[in-house]
Amino acid sequence: MDRISILIVDDHEIIHSGISDILKKEKRLEIIGHAYNGDEAIEKALELKPNIIFMDISMPKKNGIEVTSLLSEHIPETKII
């Protein structure tokens, strides 16, 4: 069974904790990284190439819409929610 890699992007630690707590119960899902602003999200996504990114829309530096647009061009196989 292949694992599904996930990057969580949000500027609030409580969101990271909540999503992590929910997803860690699923053996197929693996959280491979966390990013707290748009620039960090781009850097980590390009480095880690996750299967899925949970993306916040409102963040410092670059918002989630800008980041999603850029990442969709560079890693189109990654699904962004």
PyMOL commands that set and color helices and strands:
alter all, ss='L'
color gray80, all
select helices_A, chain A and resi 13-23+38-48+64-74
alter helices_A, ss='H'
color red, helices_A
select strands_A, chain A and resi 4-9+29-35+52-55+79-80
alter strands_A, ss='S'
color yellow, strands_A
deselect
rebuild
show_as cartoon
